Amino acid sequence: MKIRIGARGSPLSLAQTELVAASLRSRAEVEIVPISTTGDRLSNIGAGMTGKDLFTREIDDALLAGRIDIGVHSLKDLPSRLPAGLVLAAVPPREDPRDVLVSRHRRSLGSLPRGARVGTASARRRAQILSARPDAEVLDARGNVDTRLRRLNEGRWDAIVLARAGLARLGLLGEITEALPVSVMLPAVGQGALAVVVREDDGDVRERIAPLDDPGSHCEAVAERTLLELLEAGCRAPVAGLARVEDGALRLAGAVFAPDGSRTLRAEASGTESNPAALGREVARLLLEQGAAELIALARG
């Protein structure tokens, strides 16, 4: 049996796809099919982006049309609701989900000079940078990881914030200046995890990729994605969430931020691995009771 895996052309996406392909090669012939997404094209020209499915839409379409059998994504790029006919079939073991700071002069976030230029394209990161360092000048930083690192070294910014998982998968952990604690920078929903998406009715492929699934990572993904779905937050809203399975219990922290970092709403709750969606609903309820909808509407406006 041949399994066709859709892959975006960015170095990080190809590295992620190869992780999944390598795990499947002992059980099937694997073909990697290059697919250009709207998000890739906009990123290549430095354009602003809105819409949660910009990096997944074309791969989803190819899946539904039968041109590929598997889509591999960064879980944080995945819309909270998949198109009808597709399922999140596997979540491999999750990388460290934290954000990290990479700075030109190896300075931590707290020791950057006053008025430092910090690059990010994420509303969530922008809000938390400004919350920790209101004096910082937060500037737009787009492009793939290599592009952002090159522009940092050219002096466009004093520092940038990236996902540690992406640097790990590219073999670039040596670039990290500081791993940001989650008390300062709560990660994006799904950060550090991969999503393996297939057609719901494709039993053969689902059976072959079942060994790739890590139950703990999948459980965390469901809790976080339920939180995001109930907050009805798109990619522009500064929303964060991190679930962790520890000592047999599941704990979820969620947060919503004012775009300028002036206000933060946080909520945490514990639940069981057997019902992660219930935990996501509970943390969403706690945030909505605090006024999360107002901050999300402000970000969208």
C-alpha positions as CSV (number, residue, x, y, z in Angstrom):
1,M,0.0,0.0,0.0
2,K,1.2,3.5,-0.9
3,I,0.4,6.4,1.5
4,R,0.6,9.9,0.0
5,I,1.4,12.6,2.5
6,G,0.6,16.2,1.6
7,A,3.5,18.6,2.6
8,R,4.0,22.3,2.5
9,G,7.2,23.5,1.0
10,S,8.7,25.3,4.0
11,P,11.7,23.7,5.7
12,L,9.8,23.3,9.0
13,S,6.8,21.7,7.3
14,L,9.0,19.3,5.4
15,A,10.9,18.4,8.6
16,Q,7.6,17.7,10.3
17,T,6.3,15.7,7.4
18,E,9.5,13.6,7.3
19,L,9.0,12.7,11.0
20,V,5.6,11.1,10.2
21,A,6.9,9.6,6.9
22,A,9.8,7.9,8.7
23,S,7.4,6.3,11.2
24,L,5.3,4.9,8.4
25,R,7.9,3.5,6.1
26,S,8.2,0.2,7.9
27,R,4.5,-0.4,7.3
28,A,3.8,1.2,3.8
29,E,5.4,2.8,0.8
30,V,5.3,6.6,1.4
31,E,5.2,9.4,-1.2
32,I,5.5,13.0,-0.1
33,V,3.3,15.3,-2.3
34,P,4.3,19.0,-2.3
35,I,1.3,21.4,-1.9
36,S,1.5,25.2,-1.8
37,T,-1.0,26.8,0.6
38,T,-2.4,30.3,0.6
39,G,-0.5,31.0,3.9
40,D,2.8,30.0,2.3
41,R,2.2,32.3,-0.6
42,L,1.3,35.2,1.6
43,S,4.2,34.6,3.9
44,N,6.7,34.6,1.0
45,I,5.7,38.1,0.0
46,G,5.4,39.3,3.6
47,A,1.7,40.0,3.5
48,G,-0.6,40.2,6.5
49,M,-2.7,37.1,7.1
50,T,-6.2,36.5,8.6
51,G,-8.0,33.2,8.7
52,K,-7.2,30.1,10.7
53,D,-7.1,27.7,7.7
54,L,-4.6,29.6,5.5
55,F,-1.9,26.9,6.0
56,T,-4.3,23.9,5.8
57,R,-7.1,24.6,3.3
58,E,-5.3,23.3,0.1
59,I,-4.1,20.2,1.9
60,D,-7.7,19.6,3.2
61,D,-9.0,20.0,-0.3
62,A,-6.5,17.5,-1.6
63,L,-7.5,15.0,1.1
64,L,-11.1,15.3,0.4
65,A,-10.5,14.9,-3.4
66,G,-8.4,11.7,-2.8
67,R,-5.2,13.2,-4.2
68,I,-3.4,12.5,-0.9
69,D,-4.1,10.2,2.1
70,I,-2.6,12.2,5.0
71,G,-2.2,15.8,5.9
72,V,0.5,16.7,8.4
73,H,0.2,20.1,10.1
74,S,1.5,22.0,13.1
75,L,-1.5,21.5,15.4
76,K,-1.6,25.3,16.2
77,D,-2.3,25.9,12.5
78,L,-5.4,23.7,12.5
79,P,-8.8,25.3,12.7
80,S,-10.8,24.3,15.8
81,R,-13.3,22.6,13.5
82,L,-12.1,20.4,10.7
83,P,-14.0,20.3,7.4
84,A,-16.7,17.6,7.3
85,G,-15.2,14.2,6.3
86,L,-11.8,14.8,7.9
87,V,-10.6,13.8,11.4
88,L,-7.6,14.4,13.6
89,A,-6.4,10.8,13.6
90,A,-3.1,11.0,15.4
91,V,-1.1,13.4,17.5
92,P,2.5,12.2,17.8
93,P,4.5,12.8,21.1
94,R,4.5,16.5,21.7
95,E,7.7,18.7,21.7
96,D,8.3,21.2,24.5
97,P,5.5,23.7,23.8
98,R,7.2,26.9,25.2
99,D,8.0,30.0,23.3
100,V,11.6,31.2,23.3
101,L,13.5,34.5,22.8
102,V,16.3,34.7,20.3
103,S,18.2,38.0,20.7
104,R,21.1,39.5,18.8
105,H,23.3,40.1,21.9
106,R,22.1,37.1,23.9
107,R,20.0,39.2,26.2
108,S,16.9,37.9,28.0
109,L,13.5,39.5,27.7
110,G,14.0,41.2,31.0
111,S,17.4,42.5,30.2
112,L,16.7,43.9,26.7
113,P,17.4,47.7,26.5
114,R,14.5,50.1,27.1
115,G,12.6,50.5,23.8
116,A,14.0,47.3,22.4
117,R,12.5,46.2,19.0
118,V,11.0,42.7,19.4
119,G,9.6,40.9,16.3
120,T,6.6,38.7,16.1
121,A,3.6,38.2,13.8
122,S,1.5,36.7,16.6
123,A,-1.2,38.8,18.4
124,R,-0.9,36.4,21.4
125,R,2.9,37.0,21.6
126,R,2.6,40.7,21.1
127,A,0.2,41.1,24.0
128,Q,2.3,39.1,26.3
129,I,5.5,40.9,25.3
130,L,3.9,44.2,26.0
131,S,2.5,42.9,29.3
132,A,6.0,41.9,30.4
133,R,7.8,44.8,28.8
134,P,5.4,47.8,28.1
135,D,8.4,49.8,26.9
136,A,9.2,47.4,24.1
137,E,8.5,48.3,20.4
138,V,6.8,45.2,19.0
139,L,7.2,45.0,15.2
140,D,5.8,42.7,12.6
141,A,8.0,39.7,11.8
142,R,6.9,37.3,9.1
143,G,8.5,34.6,6.9
144,N,9.8,31.1,7.7
145,V,12.2,30.5,10.6
146,D,15.3,30.9,8.5
147,T,14.1,34.2,7.1
148,R,13.3,35.6,10.5
149,L,16.7,34.6,12.0
150,R,18.5,36.2,9.0
151,R,16.6,39.4,9.4
152,L,17.3,39.4,13.1
153,N,21.0,39.1,12.4
154,E,20.8,41.9,9.9
155,G,19.6,44.2,12.6
156,R,15.9,44.5,11.8
157,W,15.0,43.7,15.4
158,D,16.8,43.3,18.7
159,A,15.0,40.0,19.4
160,I,12.3,37.7,18.1
161,V,10.0,35.2,19.8
162,L,9.6,31.8,18.2
163,A,8.3,28.4,19.1
164,R,10.9,26.1,20.7
165,A,9.5,23.1,18.9
166,G,10.1,24.6,15.4
167,L,13.8,25.3,16.3
168,A,14.1,21.8,17.7
169,R,12.8,20.2,14.5
170,L,15.2,22.3,12.4
171,G,18.2,21.5,14.6
172,L,18.5,25.1,15.7
173,L,18.2,24.9,19.5
174,G,21.6,26.6,19.8
175,E,20.0,29.9,18.6
176,I,17.9,30.2,21.7
177,T,18.7,32.9,24.2
178,E,16.0,32.2,26.7
179,A,13.2,29.7,27.1
180,L,10.2,31.9,28.2
181,P,8.3,30.5,31.2
182,V,4.6,29.9,30.7
183,S,3.9,32.4,33.4
184,V,5.3,35.1,31.1
185,M,4.4,33.6,27.7
186,L,1.6,31.1,27.7
187,P,1.8,29.1,24.4
188,A,-0.6,29.0,21.5
189,V,-3.2,26.2,21.5
190,G,-1.5,23.1,20.1
191,Q,2.0,24.6,20.1
192,G,4.7,21.9,19.9
193,A,2.3,19.2,18.7
194,L,1.8,17.7,15.2
195,A,-1.6,16.9,13.7
196,V,-2.1,14.0,11.4
197,V,-5.4,14.4,9.5
198,V,-7.1,11.8,7.3
199,R,-10.4,11.1,5.7
200,E,-12.9,9.9,8.3
201,D,-13.9,6.9,6.1
202,D,-10.4,5.8,5.3
203,G,-10.1,2.8,7.7
204,D,-6.9,1.4,6.1
205,V,-4.9,4.6,6.6
206,R,-6.3,5.2,10.0
207,E,-5.2,1.7,11.1
208,R,-1.7,2.2,9.7
209,I,-1.1,5.5,11.5
210,A,-2.7,4.5,14.8
211,P,0.8,3.6,16.3
212,L,1.9,7.2,15.7
213,D,-0.7,8.6,18.2
214,D,0.5,9.5,21.7
215,P,-2.6,9.3,24.0
216,G,-1.3,12.0,26.4
217,S,-0.5,14.5,23.6
218,H,-3.8,13.8,21.9
219,C,-5.6,14.3,25.2
220,E,-3.9,17.7,25.7
221,A,-4.8,18.6,22.1
222,V,-8.5,17.9,22.6
223,A,-8.7,20.0,25.8
224,E,-6.9,23.0,24.2
225,R,-8.8,22.9,20.9
226,T,-12.2,22.7,22.8
227,L,-11.2,25.8,24.7
228,L,-10.4,27.6,21.5
229,E,-13.6,26.5,19.8
230,L,-15.8,27.6,22.6
231,L,-14.1,31.0,22.8
232,E,-14.8,31.3,19.0
233,A,-11.3,32.8,18.7
234,G,-9.7,33.1,15.3
235,C,-6.0,33.6,14.5
236,R,-6.2,37.3,15.2
237,A,-7.3,37.0,18.8
238,P,-4.7,36.9,21.6
239,V,-5.7,33.6,23.1
240,A,-3.4,31.1,24.7
241,G,-3.9,27.6,26.2
242,L,-1.8,24.8,27.5
243,A,-2.9,21.4,28.8
244,R,-0.5,19.0,30.5
245,V,-0.9,15.4,31.6
246,E,0.9,15.0,34.9
247,D,0.6,12.2,37.5
248,G,-2.5,10.8,35.9
249,A,-4.3,14.2,35.9
250,L,-5.0,16.7,33.2
251,R,-4.6,20.4,33.9
252,L,-5.5,23.2,31.5
253,A,-4.5,26.8,31.7
254,G,-6.1,29.4,29.4
255,A,-5.7,33.1,28.9
256,V,-7.1,35.9,26.8
257,F,-5.3,39.2,26.4
258,A,-6.1,42.8,25.4
259,P,-4.1,43.5,22.2
260,D,-1.9,46.1,23.9
261,G,-1.1,43.8,26.8
262,S,-2.9,46.1,29.3
263,R,-5.3,43.4,30.5
264,T,-5.1,39.7,31.0
265,L,-7.7,37.1,31.9
266,R,-6.5,33.7,33.1
267,A,-8.2,30.6,34.2
268,E,-7.1,27.1,35.2
269,A,-8.9,23.8,36.0
270,S,-8.1,20.1,36.4
271,G,-9.9,17.1,34.9
272,T,-9.3,13.6,33.7
273,E,-7.7,12.2,30.7
274,S,-10.9,10.3,29.9
275,N,-12.9,13.6,29.2
276,P,-10.5,16.3,28.0
277,A,-13.3,18.1,26.1
278,A,-15.1,18.7,29.4
279,L,-12.0,20.4,30.8
280,G,-11.8,22.6,27.8
281,R,-15.4,23.6,28.2
282,E,-14.8,24.4,31.9
283,V,-11.8,26.7,31.3
284,A,-13.7,28.4,28.5
285,R,-16.6,29.0,30.8
286,L,-14.4,30.6,33.5
287,L,-12.8,32.9,30.9
288,L,-16.1,34.0,29.4
289,E,-17.4,34.8,32.9
290,Q,-14.5,37.1,33.3
291,G,-15.2,39.0,30.0
292,A,-13.1,37.1,27.5
293,A,-15.7,37.7,24.7
294,E,-15.1,41.5,25.0
295,L,-11.4,41.2,24.6
296,I,-11.7,38.8,21.7
297,A,-14.2,41.2,20.0
298,L,-11.7,44.1,20.6
299,A,-8.9,42.1,18.9
300,R,-11.1,41.3,15.9
301,G,-12.1,45.0,15.6
